[in-house]
Amino acid sequence: MTPPRGIALVLGLLAAFGPLSIDMYLPALPEIGRALGGDPAITLATFFAGMAAGQLLHGPMADRHGRRRPLFVALLLYIAASVGCALAADMDALALLRLLQALGGCAGMVVARAVVRDLADQVDPVRLMGRLMLVMGVAPILAPMLGGWVAAAIGWRGIFWVLAAIGLLALLVTWRFLPDTLPPERRRVVPLRQVLRGYVALLGDARFLAAALASACAVGGMFAWISGSPRVFIELYGVRPERYGLFFGGAAAAVIALSFLAGRIAARVGRERLFSAALMGLAAAGLTLPLLVPFGLWPLYAGLVAYVAMMGLLLPLASVLAMQPFPQMAGAASALLGTMQFGLGAVVATLLALLPDGTAWPMAGIIALCGVAALTARLALARPAAAA
């Protein structure tokens, strides 16, 4: 089997499809709006919706057919949809193709989390998830800068050609280096009715919900930053598209720094305590954002970095805490966790598309609400989860 460090590189590439597909085209959103007409934020909303819905399908498929075969099919869909995005003639077509792109791309995230759970008896899952986050974290740093450069050089359509090429690379790397960590004797052929019952059971289990709901609310705030920052930074504060990636990369670097420390800190203070402490920091950072809006770009940016940085701690811990009690349903638990996160992201992106007022208030307000909701969910469910 590939060593854990090598596994982290492969899984990081697979899990990076979401950040790459979102972040790379953010600097080009204003240009896309001018070229195709309409609000390009709708393409973010459809992408988040596809990421949410697709994971419900890929989770059971990964438990039934193993980790590799469903992933190959999904990557082929991602490549084809990326080519379609590059050729889209209007905003409606681009929105639909982004939905298909997400349906294919989200398989990498599901399989990556499920493989981490499969290997939990061999390596520390928090450390492995932290390594995965380190690899994933490179995507938000490089993707907006690369997207800005590609759009400036050959136009926004070139971004999707690059994404198609990355999808092809991931297909080849997965075929060559990723073993199937779910042997045939552990695969489950589950009827659709039982799949739905499994999802209902997970939603009714406080151990899963205490981590999943809190992380979904927290990620909703991060998606508010992703959806709202192009308009706020580029159109409101006049940041040039090719420099927008530097702001985005700074926040991603903070995520990487904390994800590097997540496993070590959790080993000392405990996963549950660290998860709760990170949520408190997240809520505090979120509540300061509306207060920072009147002071301009740099104070607001500092508050945003403080909020987003907490994801370096929260996301590895949330994945482990939500999935650890369910070894026989790792794929389904991974899928439902991702669906909750991206489902709330779709809602947040839609809200921001409906609430543009020429200021940073909608983005800051939604992030603050998400931070408070994340901490509230944790506090409400921590005791039932401990009892379970």
Contacts in CASP RR format, 6 or more apart in sequence:
PFRMAT RR
TARGET T0000
AUTHOR 0000-0000-0000
METHOD contacts of the structure
MODEL  1
MTPPRGIALVLGLLAAFGPLSIDMYLPALPEIGRALGGDPAITLATFFAG
MAAGQLLHGPMADRHGRRRPLFVALLLYIAASVGCALAADMDALALLRLL
QALGGCAGMVVARAVVRDLADQVDPVRLMGRLMLVMGVAPILAPMLGGWV
AAAIGWRGIFWVLAAIGLLALLVTWRFLPDTLPPERRRVVPLRQVLRGYV
ALLGDARFLAAALASACAVGGMFAWISGSPRVFIELYGVRPERYGLFFGG
AAAAVIALSFLAGRIAARVGRERLFSAALMGLAAAGLTLPLLVPFGLWPL
YAGLVAYVAMMGLLLPLASVLAMQPFPQMAGAASALLGTMQFGLGAVVAT
LLALLPDGTAWPMAGIIALCGVAALTARLALARPAAAA
1 7 0 8 1.000
1 179 0 8 1.000
1 181 0 8 1.000
2 10 0 8 1.000
2 177 0 8 1.000
2 178 0 8 1.000
2 179 0 8 1.000
4 119 0 8 1.000
4 122 0 8 1.000
4 123 0 8 1.000
4 128 0 8 1.000
4 131 0 8 1.000
5 131 0 8 1.000
6 177 0 8 1.000
7 115 0 8 1.000
7 119 0 8 1.000
7 128 0 8 1.000
7 178 0 8 1.000
8 128 0 8 1.000
8 130 0 8 1.000
8 131 0 8 1.000
8 132 0 8 1.000
8 134 0 8 1.000
8 135 0 8 1.000
9 135 0 8 1.000
10 173 0 8 1.000
10 174 0 8 1.000
10 177 0 8 1.000
10 178 0 8 1.000
11 111 0 8 1.000
11 112 0 8 1.000
11 115 0 8 1.000
11 116 0 8 1.000
11 132 0 8 1.000
11 135 0 8 1.000
11 178 0 8 1.000
12 112 0 8 1.000
12 132 0 8 1.000
12 135 0 8 1.000
12 136 0 8 1.000
13 135 0 8 1.000
13 169 0 8 1.000
13 170 0 8 1.000
13 173 0 8 1.000
14 71 0 8 1.000
14 108 0 8 1.000
14 109 0 8 1.000
14 111 0 8 1.000
14 112 0 8 1.000
14 170 0 8 1.000
14 174 0 8 1.000
14 178 0 8 1.000
15 108 0 8 1.000
15 109 0 8 1.000
15 112 0 8 1.000
15 113 0 8 1.000
15 132 0 8 1.000
15 135 0 8 1.000
15 136 0 8 1.000
16 135 0 8 1.000
16 136 0 8 1.000
16 137 0 8 1.000
16 138 0 8 1.000
16 139 0 8 1.000
17 78 0 8 1.000
17 105 0 8 1.000
17 106 0 8 1.000
17 108 0 8 1.000
17 109 0 8 1.000
17 166 0 8 1.000
17 167 0 8 1.000
17 170 0 8 1.000
18 51 0 8 1.000
18 102 0 8 1.000
18 105 0 8 1.000
18 106 0 8 1.000
18 109 0 8 1.000
18 139 0 8 1.000
19 136 0 8 1.000
19 137 0 8 1.000
19 139 0 8 1.000
19 140 0 8 1.000
19 143 0 8 1.000
20 139 0 8 1.000
20 143 0 8 1.000
20 163 0 8 1.000
20 166 0 8 1.000
21 47 0 8 1.000
21 101 0 8 1.000
21 102 0 8 1.000
21 105 0 8 1.000
21 163 0 8 1.000
22 44 0 8 1.000
22 47 0 8 1.000
22 226 0 8 1.000
23 139 0 8 1.000
23 140 0 8 1.000
23 143 0 8 1.000
23 144 0 8 1.000
23 226 0 8 1.000
23 248 0 8 1.000
24 143 0 8 1.000
24 144 0 8 1.000
24 146 0 8 1.000
24 147 0 8 1.000
24 150 0 8 1.000
24 159 0 8 1.000
24 162 0 8 1.000
24 163 0 8 1.000
25 32 0 8 1.000
25 147 0 8 1.000
25 151 0 8 1.000
25 156 0 8 1.000
25 159 0 8 1.000
25 160 0 8 1.000
26 144 0 8 1.000
26 226 0 8 1.000
26 229 0 8 1.000
26 230 0 8 1.000
26 244 0 8 1.000
26 248 0 8 1.000
27 144 0 8 1.000
27 147 0 8 1.000
27 148 0 8 1.000
27 151 0 8 1.000
27 230 0 8 1.000
27 234 0 8 1.000
27 241 0 8 1.000
27 242 0 8 1.000
27 244 0 8 1.000
27 245 0 8 1.000
28 147 0 8 1.000
28 148 0 8 1.000
28 151 0 8 1.000
28 155 0 8 1.000
28 156 0 8 1.000
28 159 0 8 1.000
28 241 0 8 1.000
29 40 0 8 1.000
29 41 0 8 1.000
29 230 0 8 1.000
29 231 0 8 1.000
29 234 0 8 1.000
30 40 0 8 1.000
30 230 0 8 1.000
30 234 0 8 1.000
30 235 0 8 1.000
30 241 0 8 1.000
31 151 0 8 1.000
31 155 0 8 1.000
31 156 0 8 1.000
31 241 0 8 1.000
32 40 0 8 1.000
32 43 0 8 1.000
32 91 0 8 1.000
32 94 0 8 1.000
32 156 0 8 1.000
33 39 0 8 1.000
33 40 0 8 1.000
33 91 0 8 1.000
35 156 0 8 1.000
36 88 0 8 1.000
36 89 0 8 1.000
36 90 0 8 1.000
36 91 0 8 1.000
36 94 0 8 1.000
37 90 0 8 1.000
37 91 0 8 1.000
38 91 0 8 1.000
39 91 0 8 1.000
39 353 0 8 1.000
40 91 0 8 1.000
40 94 0 8 1.000
41 227 0 8 1.000
41 228 0 8 1.000
41 231 0 8 1.000
41 349 0 8 1.000
41 352 0 8 1.000
41 353 0 8 1.000
42 91 0 8 1.000
42 95 0 8 1.000
42 353 0 8 1.000
43 91 0 8 1.000
43 94 0 8 1.000
43 95 0 8 1.000
43 98 0 8 1.000
44 98 0 8 1.000
44 226 0 8 1.000
44 227 0 8 1.000
44 349 0 8 1.000
44 353 0 8 1.000
45 95 0 8 1.000
45 346 0 8 1.000
45 349 0 8 1.000
45 350 0 8 1.000
45 353 0 8 1.000
46 95 0 8 1.000
46 96 0 8 1.000
46 98 0 8 1.000
46 99 0 8 1.000
46 102 0 8 1.000
46 346 0 8 1.000
47 98 0 8 1.000
47 99 0 8 1.000
47 101 0 8 1.000
47 102 0 8 1.000
48 102 0 8 1.000
48 223 0 8 1.000
48 342 0 8 1.000
48 343 0 8 1.000
48 345 0 8 1.000
48 346 0 8 1.000
48 349 0 8 1.000
49 99 0 8 1.000
49 102 0 8 1.000
49 342 0 8 1.000
49 343 0 8 1.000
49 346 0 8 1.000
50 99 0 8 1.000
50 102 0 8 1.000
50 103 0 8 1.000
50 106 0 8 1.000
50 342 0 8 1.000
50 346 0 8 1.000
51 102 0 8 1.000
51 105 0 8 1.000
51 106 0 8 1.000
51 109 0 8 1.000
51 338 0 8 1.000
51 342 0 8 1.000
51 343 0 8 1.000
52 338 0 8 1.000
52 339 0 8 1.000
52 340 0 8 1.000
52 341 0 8 1.000
52 342 0 8 1.000
52 343 0 8 1.000
52 345 0 8 1.000
52 346 0 8 1.000
53 103 0 8 1.000
53 339 0 8 1.000
54 102 0 8 1.000
54 103 0 8 1.000
54 104 0 8 1.000
54 106 0 8 1.000
54 107 0 8 1.000
54 335 0 8 1.000
54 339 0 8 1.000
55 106 0 8 1.000
55 109 0 8 1.000
55 110 0 8 1.000
55 334 0 8 1.000
55 335 0 8 1.000
55 336 0 8 1.000
55 338 0 8 1.000
55 339 0 8 1.000
55 342 0 8 1.000
56 199 0 8 1.000
56 335 0 8 1.000
56 336 0 8 1.000
56 339 0 8 1.000
57 103 0 8 1.000
57 335 0 8 1.000
58 70 0 8 1.000
58 74 0 8 1.000
58 106 0 8 1.000
58 107 0 8 1.000
58 108 0 8 1.000
58 110 0 8 1.000
58 111 0 8 1.000
58 335 0 8 1.000
59 110 0 8 1.000
59 114 0 8 1.000
59 331 0 8 1.000
59 332 0 8 1.000
59 334 0 8 1.000
59 335 0 8 1.000
60 190 0 8 1.000
60 195 0 8 1.000
60 331 0 8 1.000
60 332 0 8 1.000
60 335 0 8 1.000
61 70 0 8 1.000
62 70 0 8 1.000
62 71 0 8 1.000
62 107 0 8 1.000
62 110 0 8 1.000
62 111 0 8 1.000
62 114 0 8 1.000
62 182 0 8 1.000
62 331 0 8 1.000
62 334 0 8 1.000
62 335 0 8 1.000
63 114 0 8 1.000
63 182 0 8 1.000
63 187 0 8 1.000
63 188 0 8 1.000
63 190 0 8 1.000
63 329 0 8 1.000
63 330 0 8 1.000
63 331 0 8 1.000
63 332 0 8 1.000
64 187 0 8 1.000
64 188 0 8 1.000
64 189 0 8 1.000
64 190 0 8 1.000
65 187 0 8 1.000
66 180 0 8 1.000
66 182 0 8 1.000
66 187 0 8 1.000
67 111 0 8 1.000
67 114 0 8 1.000
67 115 0 8 1.000
67 118 0 8 1.000
67 178 0 8 1.000
67 180 0 8 1.000
67 181 0 8 1.000
67 182 0 8 1.000
68 174 0 8 1.000
68 175 0 8 1.000
68 178 0 8 1.000
68 180 0 8 1.000
70 107 0 8 1.000
70 111 0 8 1.000
71 107 0 8 1.000
71 108 0 8 1.000
71 111 0 8 1.000
71 174 0 8 1.000
71 178 0 8 1.000
72 171 0 8 1.000
72 174 0 8 1.000
72 175 0 8 1.000
74 103 0 8 1.000
74 104 0 8 1.000
74 105 0 8 1.000
74 106 0 8 1.000
74 107 0 8 1.000
74 108 0 8 1.000
75 104 0 8 1.000
75 105 0 8 1.000
75 107 0 8 1.000
75 108 0 8 1.000
75 167 0 8 1.000
75 170 0 8 1.000
75 171 0 8 1.000
75 174 0 8 1.000
76 171 0 8 1.000
77 100 0 8 1.000
77 103 0 8 1.000
77 104 0 8 1.000
77 105 0 8 1.000
78 101 0 8 1.000
78 104 0 8 1.000
78 105 0 8 1.000
78 167 0 8 1.000
79 164 0 8 1.000
79 167 0 8 1.000
79 168 0 8 1.000
79 171 0 8 1.000
80 100 0 8 1.000
81 97 0 8 1.000
81 98 0 8 1.000
81 100 0 8 1.000
81 101 0 8 1.000
81 103 0 8 1.000
81 104 0 8 1.000
82 101 0 8 1.000
82 160 0 8 1.000
82 161 0 8 1.000
82 163 0 8 1.000
82 164 0 8 1.000
82 167 0 8 1.000
83 160 0 8 1.000
83 161 0 8 1.000
83 164 0 8 1.000
84 97 0 8 1.000
84 160 0 8 1.000
85 94 0 8 1.000
85 97 0 8 1.000
85 98 0 8 1.000
85 101 0 8 1.000
85 160 0 8 1.000
85 163 0 8 1.000
86 157 0 8 1.000
86 158 0 8 1.000
86 159 0 8 1.000
86 160 0 8 1.000
86 161 0 8 1.000
86 164 0 8 1.000
87 157 0 8 1.000
88 94 0 8 1.000
88 97 0 8 1.000
101 163 0 8 1.000
106 338 0 8 1.000
106 342 0 8 1.000
109 334 0 8 1.000
109 338 0 8 1.000
110 331 0 8 1.000
110 334 0 8 1.000
110 335 0 8 1.000
110 338 0 8 1.000
112 132 0 8 1.000
113 129 0 8 1.000
113 319 0 8 1.000
113 323 0 8 1.000
113 330 0 8 1.000
113 331 0 8 1.000
113 334 0 8 1.000
113 337 0 8 1.000
114 181 0 8 1.000
114 182 0 8 1.000
114 330 0 8 1.000
114 331 0 8 1.000
114 334 0 8 1.000
115 178 0 8 1.000
115 181 0 8 1.000
116 125 0 8 1.000
116 128 0 8 1.000
116 129 0 8 1.000
116 132 0 8 1.000
116 319 0 8 1.000
116 320 0 8 1.000
117 125 0 8 1.000
117 323 0 8 1.000
117 324 0 8 1.000
117 327 0 8 1.000
117 330 0 8 1.000
117 331 0 8 1.000
117 333 0 8 1.000
117 334 0 8 1.000
118 181 0 8 1.000
118 182 0 8 1.000
118 330 0 8 1.000
119 125 0 8 1.000
119 128 0 8 1.000
119 181 0 8 1.000
120 324 0 8 1.000
120 327 0 8 1.000
124 263 0 8 1.000
124 267 0 8 1.000
125 320 0 8 1.000
125 324 0 8 1.000
126 262 0 8 1.000
126 263 0 8 1.000
126 266 0 8 1.000
126 267 0 8 1.000
126 271 0 8 1.000
126 316 0 8 1.000
126 317 0 8 1.000
126 320 0 8 1.000
127 263 0 8 1.000
129 262 0 8 1.000
129 315 0 8 1.000
129 316 0 8 1.000
129 319 0 8 1.000
129 320 0 8 1.000
130 259 0 8 1.000
130 260 0 8 1.000
130 262 0 8 1.000
130 263 0 8 1.000
130 312 0 8 1.000
130 316 0 8 1.000
132 316 0 8 1.000
133 255 0 8 1.000
133 256 0 8 1.000
133 259 0 8 1.000
133 262 0 8 1.000
133 312 0 8 1.000
133 315 0 8 1.000
133 316 0 8 1.000
134 256 0 8 1.000
134 259 0 8 1.000
134 260 0 8 1.000
137 252 0 8 1.000
137 255 0 8 1.000
137 256 0 8 1.000
137 259 0 8 1.000
138 252 0 8 1.000
138 256 0 8 1.000
139 252 0 8 1.000
140 248 0 8 1.000
140 249 0 8 1.000
140 251 0 8 1.000
140 252 0 8 1.000
140 255 0 8 1.000
141 248 0 8 1.000
141 249 0 8 1.000
141 250 0 8 1.000
141 252 0 8 1.000
141 253 0 8 1.000
141 256 0 8 1.000
143 248 0 8 1.000
144 244 0 8 1.000
144 245 0 8 1.000
144 248 0 8 1.000
144 249 0 8 1.000
145 242 0 8 1.000
145 245 0 8 1.000
145 246 0 8 1.000
145 249 0 8 1.000
146 162 0 8 1.000
147 159 0 8 1.000
147 162 0 8 1.000
148 241 0 8 1.000
148 242 0 8 1.000
148 244 0 8 1.000
148 245 0 8 1.000
149 242 0 8 1.000
150 158 0 8 1.000
150 159 0 8 1.000
150 162 0 8 1.000
151 158 0 8 1.000
151 159 0 8 1.000
151 241 0 8 1.000
152 241 0 8 1.000
152 242 0 8 1.000
188 328 0 8 1.000
195 332 0 8 1.000
198 329 0 8 1.000
198 332 0 8 1.000
199 332 0 8 1.000
199 336 0 8 1.000
202 208 0 8 1.000
202 209 0 8 1.000
202 212 0 8 1.000
202 326 0 8 1.000
202 329 0 8 1.000
202 332 0 8 1.000
202 333 0 8 1.000
202 336 0 8 1.000
203 209 0 8 1.000
203 336 0 8 1.000
205 325 0 8 1.000
205 388 0 8 1.000
206 381 0 8 1.000
206 384 0 8 1.000
206 385 0 8 1.000
206 387 0 8 1.000
206 388 0 8 1.000
207 321 0 8 1.000
207 322 0 8 1.000
207 325 0 8 1.000
207 385 0 8 1.000
207 388 0 8 1.000
208 322 0 8 1.000
208 325 0 8 1.000
208 326 0 8 1.000
208 333 0 8 1.000
208 336 0 8 1.000
208 337 0 8 1.000
209 381 0 8 1.000
209 385 0 8 1.000
210 321 0 8 1.000
210 377 0 8 1.000
210 378 0 8 1.000
210 381 0 8 1.000
210 382 0 8 1.000
210 384 0 8 1.000
210 385 0 8 1.000
211 275 0 8 1.000
211 317 0 8 1.000
211 318 0 8 1.000
211 321 0 8 1.000
211 322 0 8 1.000
211 337 0 8 1.000
211 385 0 8 1.000
212 318 0 8 1.000
212 322 0 8 1.000
212 336 0 8 1.000
212 337 0 8 1.000
212 340 0 8 1.000
213 340 0 8 1.000
213 377 0 8 1.000
213 381 0 8 1.000
214 275 0 8 1.000
214 279 0 8 1.000
214 314 0 8 1.000
214 318 0 8 1.000
214 374 0 8 1.000
214 375 0 8 1.000
214 377 0 8 1.000
214 378 0 8 1.000
214 381 0 8 1.000
215 314 0 8 1.000
215 315 0 8 1.000
215 318 0 8 1.000
215 322 0 8 1.000
215 337 0 8 1.000
215 340 0 8 1.000
215 341 0 8 1.000
215 374 0 8 1.000
216 337 0 8 1.000
216 338 0 8 1.000
216 340 0 8 1.000
216 341 0 8 1.000
216 343 0 8 1.000
216 344 0 8 1.000
216 374 0 8 1.000
217 344 0 8 1.000
217 370 0 8 1.000
217 371 0 8 1.000
217 373 0 8 1.000
217 374 0 8 1.000
217 377 0 8 1.000
218 279 0 8 1.000
218 282 0 8 1.000
218 310 0 8 1.000
218 311 0 8 1.000
218 314 0 8 1.000
218 370 0 8 1.000
218 371 0 8 1.000
218 374 0 8 1.000
219 311 0 8 1.000
219 315 0 8 1.000
219 341 0 8 1.000
219 342 0 8 1.000
219 344 0 8 1.000
219 345 0 8 1.000
220 341 0 8 1.000
220 344 0 8 1.000
220 345 0 8 1.000
220 348 0 8 1.000
220 370 0 8 1.000
221 307 0 8 1.000
221 348 0 8 1.000
221 366 0 8 1.000
221 367 0 8 1.000
221 370 0 8 1.000
221 371 0 8 1.000
222 307 0 8 1.000
222 308 0 8 1.000
222 311 0 8 1.000
223 342 0 8 1.000
223 344 0 8 1.000
223 345 0 8 1.000
223 348 0 8 1.000
223 349 0 8 1.000
224 345 0 8 1.000
224 348 0 8 1.000
224 352 0 8 1.000
224 363 0 8 1.000
224 366 0 8 1.000
224 367 0 8 1.000
224 370 0 8 1.000
225 251 0 8 1.000
225 304 0 8 1.000
225 307 0 8 1.000
225 308 0 8 1.000
225 363 0 8 1.000
225 367 0 8 1.000
227 345 0 8 1.000
227 348 0 8 1.000
227 349 0 8 1.000
227 352 0 8 1.000
227 353 0 8 1.000
227 363 0 8 1.000
228 352 0 8 1.000
228 362 0 8 1.000
228 363 0 8 1.000
229 244 0 8 1.000
229 247 0 8 1.000
229 248 0 8 1.000
229 304 0 8 1.000
229 363 0 8 1.000
230 244 0 8 1.000
231 356 0 8 1.000
231 358 0 8 1.000
232 300 0 8 1.000
232 360 0 8 1.000
232 363 0 8 1.000
233 239 0 8 1.000
233 244 0 8 1.000
233 247 0 8 1.000
233 297 0 8 1.000
234 240 0 8 1.000
234 241 0 8 1.000
234 244 0 8 1.000
235 358 0 8 1.000
236 358 0 8 1.000
236 359 0 8 1.000
236 360 0 8 1.000
237 296 0 8 1.000
237 297 0 8 1.000
239 247 0 8 1.000
239 297 0 8 1.000
247 301 0 8 1.000
250 305 0 8 1.000
251 304 0 8 1.000
251 305 0 8 1.000
251 308 0 8 1.000
251 309 0 8 1.000
252 308 0 8 1.000
254 305 0 8 1.000
254 308 0 8 1.000
254 309 0 8 1.000
255 308 0 8 1.000
255 309 0 8 1.000
255 311 0 8 1.000
255 312 0 8 1.000
256 312 0 8 1.000
257 309 0 8 1.000
258 309 0 8 1.000
258 310 0 8 1.000
258 311 0 8 1.000
258 312 0 8 1.000
258 313 0 8 1.000
259 312 0 8 1.000
259 313 0 8 1.000
259 315 0 8 1.000
259 316 0 8 1.000
261 313 0 8 1.000
262 274 0 8 1.000
262 312 0 8 1.000
262 313 0 8 1.000
262 316 0 8 1.000
262 317 0 8 1.000
263 316 0 8 1.000
265 274 0 8 1.000
265 313 0 8 1.000
266 274 0 8 1.000
266 317 0 8 1.000
269 277 0 8 1.000
271 317 0 8 1.000
271 320 0 8 1.000
271 321 0 8 1.000
272 321 0 8 1.000
272 382 0 8 1.000
274 313 0 8 1.000
274 317 0 8 1.000
275 313 0 8 1.000
275 314 0 8 1.000
275 317 0 8 1.000
275 318 0 8 1.000
275 321 0 8 1.000
275 378 0 8 1.000
276 378 0 8 1.000
276 382 0 8 1.000
278 310 0 8 1.000
278 313 0 8 1.000
278 314 0 8 1.000
278 317 0 8 1.000
279 310 0 8 1.000
279 314 0 8 1.000
279 371 0 8 1.000
279 374 0 8 1.000
279 375 0 8 1.000
279 378 0 8 1.000
280 375 0 8 1.000
281 310 0 8 1.000
282 307 0 8 1.000
282 310 0 8 1.000
282 314 0 8 1.000
282 371 0 8 1.000
282 374 0 8 1.000
282 375 0 8 1.000
283 371 0 8 1.000
283 372 0 8 1.000
283 374 0 8 1.000
283 375 0 8 1.000
285 303 0 8 1.000
285 306 0 8 1.000
285 307 0 8 1.000
285 310 0 8 1.000
286 303 0 8 1.000
286 306 0 8 1.000
286 307 0 8 1.000
286 367 0 8 1.000
286 368 0 8 1.000
286 370 0 8 1.000
286 371 0 8 1.000
286 372 0 8 1.000
287 368 0 8 1.000
287 371 0 8 1.000
287 372 0 8 1.000
288 303 0 8 1.000
288 306 0 8 1.000
289 300 0 8 1.000
289 303 0 8 1.000
289 304 0 8 1.000
289 307 0 8 1.000
289 364 0 8 1.000
289 365 0 8 1.000
289 367 0 8 1.000
289 368 0 8 1.000
290 361 0 8 1.000
290 364 0 8 1.000
290 365 0 8 1.000
290 368 0 8 1.000
292 299 0 8 1.000
292 300 0 8 1.000
292 302 0 8 1.000
292 303 0 8 1.000
292 364 0 8 1.000
293 300 0 8 1.000
293 359 0 8 1.000
293 360 0 8 1.000
293 361 0 8 1.000
293 364 0 8 1.000
300 360 0 8 1.000
300 364 0 8 1.000
304 367 0 8 1.000
307 367 0 8 1.000
307 371 0 8 1.000
318 337 0 8 1.000
319 334 0 8 1.000
319 337 0 8 1.000
322 333 0 8 1.000
322 337 0 8 1.000
323 330 0 8 1.000
323 333 0 8 1.000
323 334 0 8 1.000
323 337 0 8 1.000
326 332 0 8 1.000
326 333 0 8 1.000
344 370 0 8 1.000
348 366 0 8 1.000
348 370 0 8 1.000
351 362 0 8 1.000
351 366 0 8 1.000
352 362 0 8 1.000
352 363 0 8 1.000
352 366 0 8 1.000
355 362 0 8 1.000
356 362 0 8 1.000
END
